[in-house]
Amino acid sequence: MRRSSTDETPYRRSPSLDSKPDSPPFTSGFHRFSGEFEYKRPPFAFGFHTTKGPQSSKGRYAQGKKYVVFYLDLSFIFLLELRRCRMAEGCMMALRYGMVFFNLLFWLGGCGILGVGVWLSVTQGSFATLSSSLPSLSAANLLIAVGTIIMVIGCLGCVGAVKESRPLLLTFFILLLLIFFLEILSIMLFFIYQDEIDQYAQRDLKKGLHLFGTEGNVGLTNAWMIVQTDFRCCGVTNLTDWFDVYNTTRVPDSCCLEYSDNCGLDNPGTWWTAPCYERVKDWLNENLVALWIFALCTALTQILGLVFSMTMFCQAVKVETFYA
């Protein structure tokens, strides 16, 4: 016997707006039991349903997929950001330890250079002073100046990296940048005015010959004796440069092929004839590759110091701004 339309259960839901005209009514959330529709609530899940059931509508199903994709994308982005933060923290830690280690080595090297310079200044006086117009430009004074500068810069970089102090890191960067620019400027001026520098150096060295063996110029005397003995040369441009100094045909004993007392008074055939200025230039040309390698290594070290110090400075600024 056919059931009339009035016998239909009161729990029947109206079809959704997205369903087709011929499709059955939406029954999600209801369970057919004994000819009646019994309501059964699906278990709760965050963002999507976990139980299978009849599809309610394309719109709701698409919205659930969007939730799933959104949560997956958010988790992926969070993991990538966490990984990037850990990598950045590890890089900054390695950068910090590298700055401390290398600046500590520079500070120790500066202490050693300063100690050698002080020792030469105390025991040898104005050692290796060849210029008469610049008597303070001696090997001892140069070592003292270079050692002091390296000590100060190394100390600033080391302490600034340990404490992550912005003022110390900025001071280290400015001093290192200033020294780097001065080095580049000096090299450029040297190559531009190379001929003028050669002529001035020769004139100044010849003036220094007149101070050889005089009182108060022990450093200059020792320097010329070492240069002429090691390079096997005599005079600045010629051995006759000494004739103007002694006003006679005489050279220092360090010009002799075999050193002995008063060997420079006679027998010119036993004297070195090569000029010392040319011998020193030839030695520099022979070791030009090593000098350029040393200069490039020094420049690379300074550039890395500039980059590392500015990176740590910027990181310290970001951290302070974030926690301000």
C-alpha positions as CSV (number, residue, x, y, z in Angstrom):
1,M,0.0,0.0,0.0
2,R,1.5,3.3,-1.0
3,R,2.3,5.8,1.7
4,S,0.7,9.2,1.3
5,S,2.7,12.3,1.3
6,T,1.2,13.2,4.7
7,D,2.9,10.1,6.3
8,E,6.4,11.3,5.6
9,T,8.6,11.7,8.7
10,P,8.9,15.2,10.1
11,Y,12.7,14.9,10.3
12,R,13.1,15.1,6.5
13,R,15.5,17.9,5.6
14,S,15.0,20.1,2.6
15,P,17.5,19.7,-0.2
16,S,20.5,22.1,-0.2
17,L,20.7,25.0,-2.6
18,D,23.6,23.5,-4.5
19,S,22.0,20.1,-5.1
20,K,20.5,19.2,-8.3
21,P,16.7,18.9,-8.7
22,D,16.8,15.1,-9.2
23,S,19.3,14.5,-6.4
24,P,18.2,13.0,-3.0
25,P,17.8,15.4,-0.1
26,F,20.8,16.2,2.0
27,T,21.1,13.7,4.8
28,S,24.6,14.5,6.3
29,G,24.4,14.2,10.0
30,F,21.3,11.8,9.9
31,H,21.3,8.0,10.1
32,R,18.6,5.8,8.6
33,F,17.3,3.5,11.3
34,S,14.1,1.5,11.2
35,G,12.5,3.5,8.5
36,E,13.1,6.8,10.3
37,F,15.9,9.4,10.1
38,E,17.8,9.6,13.4
39,Y,20.1,12.6,14.0
40,K,23.7,11.6,14.7
41,R,26.3,14.3,15.3
42,P,29.6,13.6,13.5
43,P,32.8,13.7,15.6
44,F,34.6,17.1,15.7
45,A,37.8,17.6,13.8
46,F,39.9,20.7,13.5
47,G,39.3,22.1,10.0
48,F,37.8,19.0,8.4
49,H,35.6,16.0,9.1
50,T,37.2,12.7,9.7
51,T,34.2,10.4,9.2
52,K,33.0,9.5,5.8
53,G,29.4,10.2,4.8
54,P,27.3,11.4,1.9
55,Q,28.6,14.5,0.2
56,S,26.6,17.4,1.3
57,S,27.4,19.9,-1.5
58,K,30.3,20.9,-3.8
59,G,30.6,24.2,-2.0
60,R,31.1,22.7,1.5
61,Y,33.4,20.0,0.2
62,A,35.5,22.6,-1.6
63,Q,35.6,24.7,1.5
64,G,36.9,21.8,3.5
65,K,39.7,21.2,1.0
66,K,40.6,24.8,1.2
67,Y,41.0,24.5,5.0
68,V,43.2,21.5,4.6
69,V,45.4,23.2,2.0
70,F,45.6,26.3,4.1
71,Y,46.7,24.4,7.3
72,L,49.3,22.4,5.3
73,D,50.7,25.6,3.7
74,L,50.8,27.3,7.1
75,S,52.6,24.4,8.7
76,F,55.1,24.2,5.7
77,I,55.8,28.0,5.9
78,F,56.3,27.7,9.7
79,L,58.8,24.8,9.3
80,L,60.7,26.7,6.6
81,E,60.8,29.8,8.8
82,L,62.0,27.8,11.8
83,R,64.7,26.1,9.7
84,R,65.8,29.5,8.3
85,C,66.0,31.0,11.8
86,R,68.1,28.0,13.0
87,M,70.4,28.3,10.0
88,A,70.7,32.1,10.6
89,E,71.5,31.6,14.2
90,G,74.1,29.0,13.4
91,C,75.7,31.3,10.8
92,M,75.8,34.2,13.3
93,M,77.4,31.9,16.0
94,A,80.0,30.7,13.5
95,L,80.6,34.3,12.4
96,R,81.0,35.5,16.0
97,Y,83.5,32.8,16.9
98,G,85.4,33.4,13.7
99,M,85.7,37.1,14.5
100,V,86.9,36.4,18.1
101,F,89.5,33.8,16.9
102,F,91.0,35.8,14.1
103,N,91.0,39.1,16.1
104,L,92.6,37.3,19.0
105,L,95.4,36.1,16.7
106,F,95.8,39.6,15.3
107,W,96.1,41.0,18.8
108,L,98.7,38.5,19.8
109,G,100.6,39.2,16.5
110,G,100.5,42.9,17.3
111,C,101.9,42.3,20.7
112,G,104.8,40.3,19.2
113,I,105.5,43.0,16.6
114,L,105.4,45.7,19.3
115,G,107.7,43.7,21.5
116,V,110.3,43.3,18.8
117,G,110.1,47.0,18.0
118,V,110.6,48.0,21.6
119,W,113.5,45.6,21.9
120,L,115.2,47.0,18.8
121,S,114.7,50.5,20.0
122,V,116.2,49.8,23.4
123,T,119.1,47.7,22.4
124,Q,120.0,48.9,18.9
125,G,118.9,52.5,18.9
126,S,117.6,53.9,15.6
127,F,118.2,50.6,13.9
128,A,117.9,50.5,10.1
129,T,117.6,54.3,9.6
130,L,118.7,55.0,6.0
131,S,117.0,58.4,5.5
132,S,118.7,61.6,6.8
133,S,115.6,63.7,6.3
134,L,113.4,61.3,8.2
135,P,115.5,60.0,11.1
136,S,112.5,58.7,13.0
137,L,111.6,56.4,10.0
138,S,113.5,53.5,11.4
139,A,112.7,49.8,11.5
140,A,112.2,49.9,15.3
141,N,109.7,52.8,15.1
142,L,107.9,51.2,12.2
143,L,107.5,48.0,14.1
144,I,106.2,49.8,17.1
145,A,103.7,51.8,15.1
146,V,102.4,48.8,13.1
147,G,102.2,46.6,16.3
148,T,100.3,49.2,18.2
149,I,97.8,49.7,15.4
150,I,97.2,45.9,15.0
151,M,96.8,45.5,18.7
152,V,94.2,48.3,19.0
153,I,92.2,47.0,16.0
154,G,92.4,43.4,17.1
155,C,91.3,44.3,20.6
156,L,88.3,46.3,19.3
157,G,87.2,43.5,17.0
158,C,87.6,40.7,19.6
159,V,85.8,42.5,22.5
160,G,83.1,43.8,20.1
161,A,82.4,40.3,18.8
162,V,82.3,38.8,22.3
163,K,80.0,41.4,23.8
164,E,78.2,42.1,20.5
165,S,78.7,45.8,21.2
166,R,77.5,48.1,18.5
167,P,79.9,51.0,19.3
168,L,83.0,48.7,19.4
169,L,82.0,46.9,16.1
170,L,81.3,50.3,14.4
171,T,84.7,51.7,15.6
172,F,86.4,48.5,14.4
173,F,84.7,48.9,11.0
174,I,85.6,52.6,10.6
175,L,89.3,52.1,11.6
176,L,89.7,49.1,9.3
177,L,88.0,50.9,6.4
178,L,90.2,54.0,6.9
179,I,93.4,51.8,6.9
180,F,92.2,50.0,3.8
181,F,91.6,53.2,1.9
182,L,94.9,54.6,3.0
183,E,96.7,51.5,1.7
184,I,94.9,51.7,-1.7
185,L,95.7,55.4,-1.9
186,S,99.4,54.8,-1.1
187,I,99.7,52.1,-3.8
188,M,98.0,54.3,-6.4
189,L,100.3,57.3,-5.6
190,F,103.4,55.1,-5.7
191,F,102.6,53.9,-9.2
192,I,101.7,57.3,-10.4
193,Y,104.8,59.1,-9.0
194,Q,107.2,56.2,-9.2
195,D,109.9,58.1,-11.1
196,E,109.7,61.1,-8.7
197,I,109.9,58.8,-5.8
198,D,113.0,57.0,-7.2
199,Q,114.8,60.3,-7.7
200,Y,113.9,61.6,-4.2
201,A,114.9,58.4,-2.6
202,Q,118.3,58.4,-4.3
203,R,119.0,62.0,-3.3
204,D,118.0,61.3,0.3
205,L,120.1,58.2,0.6
206,K,123.1,60.0,-0.7
207,K,122.6,62.7,1.9
208,G,122.5,59.9,4.5
209,L,125.9,58.7,3.5
210,H,127.5,61.8,5.0
211,L,126.2,60.7,8.4
212,F,127.9,57.3,8.2
213,G,130.1,56.7,11.2
214,T,129.3,60.0,12.9
215,E,128.3,60.3,16.5
216,G,124.6,59.7,17.2
217,N,124.0,57.9,14.0
218,V,124.7,54.3,15.0
219,G,121.5,53.1,13.5
220,L,122.2,54.5,10.1
221,T,125.8,53.2,10.2
222,N,124.6,49.7,11.1
223,A,121.9,49.8,8.4
224,W,124.4,50.6,5.6
225,M,126.8,47.9,6.8
226,I,124.1,45.3,6.8
227,V,122.7,46.3,3.4
228,Q,126.2,46.4,1.7
229,T,127.2,43.1,3.2
230,D,124.0,41.1,2.5
231,F,123.4,42.5,-1.0
232,R,127.1,42.6,-1.9
233,C,126.9,46.2,-3.1
234,C,128.6,49.5,-2.5
235,G,127.1,53.0,-2.5
236,V,123.7,54.2,-3.6
237,T,124.1,54.4,-7.4
238,N,127.9,53.7,-7.5
239,L,130.8,53.0,-5.2
240,T,132.1,56.5,-6.1
241,D,129.3,57.9,-3.9
242,W,131.6,57.1,-0.9
243,F,134.4,59.2,-2.5
244,D,132.4,62.4,-1.9
245,V,131.9,61.3,1.8
246,Y,135.6,60.6,2.6
247,N,137.0,63.1,0.0
248,T,139.3,60.4,-1.1
249,T,139.4,57.1,-2.8
250,R,137.9,55.1,0.0
251,V,134.9,53.0,0.9
252,P,133.6,51.4,4.1
253,D,135.0,48.0,5.0
254,S,131.5,46.5,4.4
255,C,132.1,47.1,0.6
256,C,135.0,44.6,0.6
257,L,134.7,41.1,-1.0
258,E,136.3,39.7,2.1
259,Y,135.7,41.8,5.2
260,S,138.8,42.9,7.2
261,D,139.8,46.0,9.1
262,N,140.7,48.9,6.8
263,C,140.2,46.9,3.7
264,G,138.4,49.8,2.1
265,L,141.5,52.1,2.2
266,D,143.3,50.6,-0.8
267,N,143.0,47.9,-3.5
268,P,139.8,48.9,-5.3
269,G,139.8,45.5,-7.0
270,T,138.5,43.8,-3.9
271,W,135.4,46.1,-3.6
272,W,131.8,45.4,-4.6
273,T,130.9,47.5,-7.6
274,A,127.1,46.9,-7.9
275,P,125.0,49.8,-6.7
276,C,122.9,49.1,-3.6
277,Y,119.8,50.9,-4.9
278,E,119.6,48.7,-8.0
279,R,120.4,45.6,-6.0
280,V,117.5,46.2,-3.7
281,K,115.1,46.9,-6.6
282,D,116.2,43.7,-8.3
283,W,115.5,41.8,-5.1
284,L,112.0,43.3,-4.8
285,N,111.3,42.4,-8.5
286,E,112.5,38.8,-7.9
287,N,110.1,38.5,-5.0
288,L,107.3,40.5,-6.6
289,V,104.9,37.5,-6.7
290,A,105.4,36.8,-3.0
291,L,104.8,40.5,-2.3
292,W,101.6,40.6,-4.3
293,I,100.3,37.4,-2.6
294,F,101.0,39.0,0.8
295,A,99.2,42.2,-0.3
296,L,96.2,40.3,-1.6
297,C,96.0,38.2,1.5
298,T,96.1,41.3,3.6
299,A,93.4,43.0,1.5
300,L,91.2,39.9,1.6
301,T,91.6,39.7,5.4
302,Q,90.6,43.3,5.8
303,I,87.6,42.9,3.5
304,L,86.4,39.9,5.4
305,G,86.8,41.8,8.6
306,L,84.8,44.7,7.2
307,V,82.0,42.3,6.0
308,F,81.8,40.3,9.3
309,S,81.9,43.3,11.5
310,M,79.1,45.1,9.6
311,T,77.0,41.9,9.5
312,M,77.3,41.6,13.3
313,F,76.5,45.3,13.7
314,C,73.4,45.1,11.6
315,Q,72.3,41.9,13.5
316,A,72.8,43.7,16.8
317,V,70.7,46.6,15.6
318,K,67.9,44.3,14.5
319,V,67.9,42.4,17.8
320,E,67.8,45.7,19.8
321,T,65.0,47.1,17.6
322,F,63.0,43.9,18.0
323,Y,63.2,43.8,21.8
324,A,62.8,47.6,22.2
